[in-house]
Amino acid sequence: MSSKDVTSKRNWVNGYLDWLNRYLSAPVGLCCAIAAMMPLISFAYAGDELFVDEQRLLAADGTTGDALGFSVAIAGNIALIGAETALVGPARPGAALVFEYDLPSGIWNELVTLSADDALGFGASVAISGNTAVIGAPRTSVAMNARQGAAYVFVRNPITGVWSQKDKLVAVDGAANDEFGKFVSIDGDVIAVSTDLVTVNNQVLRGAAYIYRRFVPTGAWVQEAKLTAPDGVANDFFGSSISVSGGIVAVGAFRADVFFQDQGAVYVFQLDPASGLWFWQAKLIAADASTSDSLGFGFPGVVIAGTRILARSQDHQQSRGGAVYVFERETISPVEVVWNPAGKLVTQDGDIVDKFGHSVALSGDTALVGSPGSNSADNLDQGAAYFFTRESPGIWVQRQKLVASDGMAFDNFGHSVALSQLVALIGTPFVDPDGNTTQGAAYVYRCGDILHADDFEGAAGCEL
């Protein structure tokens, strides 16, 4: 890439990020990776190359400015990749692409492009669980309310394999400029949608999260609850990230003031099956927090799987460009549960501008952390993703640093990440395939040399 091309791309990306910064009212990025509850099984590694066989996923009809990879999610052999400014017809309402892994060939094939005629910003966030996908479209107008936002539910027919729109979710009390759908998560029959821009009790930018449940007889989704921080105030930005798993919802509030200004916090809510009500369970903070750490900000900046939560912080104190904190649930009694600090993830080669933790994914005893501002050789902001494993209680070890083999400056590899038992999926929305500026792409890697606790060696998964 010539110096002129680099300058042109830098200007384009900076302009795009500036627009997104105003759009998101915070540092930029988006992604929404969903990790299902998995059992934790002991294992060891037989080799150093954990993820191998890189494949780059592109839209067959991709164009300049699509930003494919803005958000990613994965479930089994299905990958869902958001392109929130994708060209659909004459406009750019956004889209989400579905890829499926073909075992005989070892290739990920594009199946279908999902879109909605009345959406805007479709694909800004994505999540998938089984045969159900949810796609956020926060700039969508609802009735006369501009940018109220919506989330669209698509279901795959297990027999025909056809994906079709099943529902459109909107907040019952939605208002203009709420941008509902900025962040989405799904676990089985429960969908969680949040936006940190909602006004609550006349307190602007306090934020809220909405819970929807599938009514099985009809397949329709019904709003079950609206969650807010019990101690929230204006400008907390509660809802800056969200994740749901096993009847528990974790919600980031990255500008919450605890002991320091904009320290950030994560609120945990749990469903009471007997009453069907959601109640506030805990407020999580970093033990070594400082001013403007912004715990809970990212895309996602919070993810929950089973009894474990990861939460991203800018971590100014460490000057590493970010950190990811681990919290684990401990059941004291049937009526008493606590969430304890259980580790901190940092890079071995980090820099303050790397944006480490911009996106996080969790699967059992493994974590994948995006760092889209990471430099590689002479390529500024090429980006990277870091793979960690839990070696013992409270101890997480960096095992691998992933970078795109064809990476270039300003690609922002790691802008979004998703992790499953077998696959790491990494969004790179600013990459320029075939000269198409910021057409975007996603990179997928499979697990490599793994040694199980029972001494069976094989590619049965990196989350073991």
HELIX and SHEET records of a PDB file:
HELIX    1   1 SER A    3  LEU A   24  1                                  22    
HELIX    2   2 HIS A  316  GLN A  318  5                                   3    
HELIX    3   3 PRO A  433  GLY A  435  5                                   3    
SHEET    1   A 2 PHE A  43  TYR A  45  0                                        
SHEET    2   A 2 ILE A 450  HIS A 452 -1                                        
SHEET    1   B 4 PHE A  51  LEU A  57  0                                        
SHEET    2   B 4 ALA A 441  CYS A 447 -1                                        
SHEET    3   B 4 VAL A 423  THR A 428 -1                                        
SHEET    4   B 4 SER A 416  LEU A 419 -1                                        
SHEET    1   C 4 LEU A  68  ALA A  75  0                                        
SHEET    2   C 4 ILE A  78  ALA A  83 -1                                        
SHEET    3   C 4 ALA A  95  ASP A 102 -1                                        
SHEET    4   C 4 ILE A 107  LEU A 114 -1                                        
SHEET    1   D 4 SER A 125  SER A 129  0                                        
SHEET    2   D 4 THR A 132  ALA A 137 -1                                        
SHEET    3   D 4 ALA A 150  ARG A 156 -1                                        
SHEET    4   D 4 TRP A 163  LEU A 169 -1                                        
SHEET    1   E 4 PHE A 183  ASP A 187  0                                        
SHEET    2   E 4 VAL A 190  THR A 195 -1                                        
SHEET    3   E 4 ALA A 208  PHE A 215 -1                                        
SHEET    4   E 4 ALA A 220  LEU A 227 -1                                        
SHEET    1   F 4 PHE A 238  SER A 245  0                                        
SHEET    2   F 4 ILE A 248  ALA A 253 -1                                        
SHEET    3   F 4 ALA A 265  ASP A 272 -1                                        
SHEET    4   F 4 LEU A 277  LEU A 284 -1                                        
SHEET    1   G 4 VAL A 302  ALA A 305  0                                        
SHEET    2   G 4 ARG A 308  SER A 313 -1                                        
SHEET    3   G 4 ALA A 323  SER A 333 -1                                        
SHEET    4   G 4 GLU A 336  LEU A 345 -1                                        
SHEET    1   H 4 SER A 359  SER A 363  0                                        
SHEET    2   H 4 THR A 366  SER A 371 -1                                        
SHEET    3   H 4 ALA A 384  SER A 392 -1                                        
SHEET    4   H 4 ILE A 395  LEU A 402 -1                                        
END                                                                             
